[in-house]
Amino acid sequence: MQFLHSADSVRYQRMTNAELRESFCMESLFERGALNLTYTDVDRAVVGAAVPTTQQPLSLPTHKELASAYFCERRELGVVNIGGAGVVVVDGKEYPMEKFDSLYVARGSKSVTFTTADDTAPAEFYLVSYPAHRVTETVHIPLDKANRVELGSIDGSNERVICQSICPGVVDSCQLVMGITRLASGSVWNTKPPHTHRRRTEVYLYFDFPQDERVFHFMGQPHETRALPLAPKTAIASPHWSIHSGAGSCNYSFVWAMGGENQQFDDMDHLSLGDLG
């Protein structure tokens, strides 16, 4: 398990792009035949990916740094499949996962295993975990069961569909809120205007765009913003003091995951573009 030690809002202003990447970005999560995890001190989130092969299912391990007998002993886990068909097995129960399906794995789940159906189009399971204070229930959320919200416009370059899969009203989670946003062709802004929410932190995973294109992720305090160009399948942790907004060189998709005090999706402190420095 890798570790990210994030910078505070003062040190951030003096950091190079390379130093910002070291503190906030996870760029090598998806590796064929491997399960990779990164622990960030941004709300103690663990972010990872599992890309199993037909010959090599992958099991979610615990680590000595978690001081737990198994990974979900004191944690909840959100899983989103961004690849081909696969299966997640939780304590012996199988959950078939098509592309864009989600799975909420409850605290207390002892065994979590990932398999794929086809090596030529392997499942790619994206994982986000937060500490959990109570035991709930493991739930599979197919894409068509997620809350669907259409926002933005072509004129604003931000026409998008938000699929809220792990959220109040769909899943009874402890603090995790998770879903997928897909931008329409011709749209590039993932949220406009930008916002902050000091009551929770957020992790973005950008994907579904060509390898030679980039998403420019804007971060920092509103009066001191920076932009990092991110390649496909890069995740970035956003602390509570930072905006999180992005514009791509083409349309793209991203998975968002939040943990903190408030699970209401629209709990945001909105900013105007004129507020940014």
N, C-alpha and C positions, 0 to 999 in steps of 0.2 A: 504494500500500500504506500502510495506517495503522499506527501504532505505539502499543503499550501499554507504559508504564513502570511496573511494579508496585511497590507499597509493601512495606516490610519489616514484620516482626511488631511493631515498636515504633511506627513512624509510623502504621500501620493503626489503632491504638487512638484516635488523635486526629482521624481523618478523618470528614468528613460523608458522608452517603449519596451525594451528587453526586460527591465526590472518590473514593469507592470505585468508583463506576461508571466514572469516567475511568481508573482504574488496572486494573480487572479485567474489565469487561463489554464485549461486542461486540453492539450493539443494532441495527445496520443492515446486516447481512451480505447479506440476501436482497433483491435488487432485480431486477425483471424486465428481461431483456436485458443484464445486467451480471455481471461476475465481480469480487467484492470480496475483498480479503485484508487481514488484520491480523497484524502481527508482534508477538509478546509476548516479553518477556525471561524469562518463566517457561519455563525449559528450551528457549529459542529456538524455541518452537512458532510455526508460521504457521497461522492459522485463517481459513477463508473460505467463500464460497458462490458457486455459478454457477447462474444461472437463464436458460438459453438460450431463444430463440424459434425457430420453424421457419425464419424468415428470417435468423436471426443465431446461428449456432454460436459458441461461446466457446472460446478457447484459453488455456491456462494460461501466463501470461507469467513471465519472470524480472524481477528488479529489481536496480538497481545496488547496493542494500544487501546483496544476497545474494552479490555478486561472483562470479557463475556465468554460464556461457554459456547455460544453460537451467535451469529451476526445479529439476528433479530430478537435477542433476549431482552433488550431494552430499546429497540429501535423499530420504526415503521419503514417500509420500503415502497417506492413507486417505480414501476417498470413500464416503459413504452417501447414497443417494437418499431424500429424505423427501417427494417429490412424485409427479407422474405419470411415465409411462414415458419413458425416454430412452436414450441411448447415450453411452458414453465411448470415445473412440478413442485408443489408446496406441500410438504409433509405427506407425500404419496398421492395427492390429488392433482390431476392434470388440467392445465388451463391452455387450450389452443390459442395461439396469438398470431393473428394476421397483421399486416402492416398497419400501423397507427392504432392498434389495440393497446389498451392500458391494463395494468394489474396492480391492485393495491394489496400489499402483503402486510398483514397485521403483526404487531408486537407479539412475541411468543412463538412465532413460526420457527421450527427448529431446522428444517431442511428446505433449501431452495436450489433447484437444479434447472439448467437451461439446455434445451436441445433445438436442433434445426431440422427442417424437412428435406432440404436440397442444398448440397454444397455449392452448386452453381449460382444460387441466390440465397445465401445464408441469412438466417434471422440475425438481427442486430439489436440487442436488448440494451437500452439506455436505462441507467439506474440512478435514483436519487433517494437518499435516506436521511431522516432526521431522528433525534431522540424522541421517544414516545412515553407519555406518562400513564397510559392506560391500555388495556387490551380491547381491541375491536374485532373486526371480522375481515378476512381476506375476500376481495371482490374482484371479479373480472369485468372490465368495461370495454365491450366492443365499440368501435368508432361510432356506430349508429346509435349507441346508448348514451353518448356524451352530450352535454348541453352544447348546442350549436348557436353561436352568436356571430352575426354578420355586421362588420363595421367598416367605416372609411369609404373612400370613393376613388375612382380612377383619376378624377381631376386633382385630388389631393395626394396621388401616388401612394395611397395606403389602403386600398381595397383588400380586405382580408376576412378569413373565416377563423373564428376561435372555437376550438373544441375543448370544453372544460370537462375533463374525465374524472379527476380526483378532486372533488370539491363538495361543499355542503349541498345536500339535496340529491347527490348521486352516490357518494361514499361517506361513511362516518369515519373520518380519519382523526388523528390527534392534532397535528399541526400542519401536515403536508397538504399542499394544494398544487395540482399539476395539470397540464394540458398541452395542446398543440395549436399553434397558429400557422396558417398557410396563406401566403400572399398570392393574389391574383397576378396573372401575366400583366406586365406594365407597371406594377406597384413595387415599391422598394422600401418604404418606411414601415417598421414593425410597430411603432406606437407614435402617434403624433396628435397633440403635442406630448413631450416627455413628462415624466412624473417621478416622484419619490414616494416611499412609504416607510417611515421610520419604525413601524411596528413589525416589520418582517423583512427578511432578506430574500434574494431571488437568484436562481441559477438559470442561465440560458444555454441551450445547445442549438447551434445553427447547422442546418443540413439541407439536402435536396437542392443543391445548385452545383454548377460545373466546377471542377477542380481549379481551373484558372480564373475563376471569379472570386470576389471577396465581399464580405459583409463588414461594414465599418461600424463597430460598436462604440457608442458614445457613453462615457462614464465620467464620474467625478462630481464634485459639488456644482450646483448650477452656475456659480460665478467663475468656475475654473474647470472647464470640460476638456476632455481629451478623447481621441478616437483611435481605436486599434483595428487594423485590417485583419479579419479572421478568415481562415480557410474553412472548407466544409468539415463538419463533424468536430468543431471546436466548441468546448463549453467554457463559460466564463461566469465566475461568482461575482455577484453585485452586493456590496455591503449596504446597510440601511441608510448611510449618508449619501449614497451615490444615485444619480440618475441612471436609467438603463434604457437606452434607445438605440436604434440602429437603422442604417440605410445601406442597401446592397447595390452592387453593380448590375444586378438582375433580381428577379423575384426569387424567393427561397421559402423555407419552412423553419420553424424553430419550436423546440420543447421548452416550456417555462415551468419552473418548480419553485415554490415558495414555502418558507417556514418562519414561524414567529407567533406573535400574539393574536393576530386577527386573520381569520380565514375568508373574509368577505372579499371577493375578487375586485370589487370597485372601491375598496378602501385605498384611495390614492390621493396624494397631494399634487394636484396638477400644476404644471408650469406652462407658460407661453414660450414660444421661440425667442421672444424678446427678453426673457429672463436669463437666457444663457449667455455666459461670458466666454 
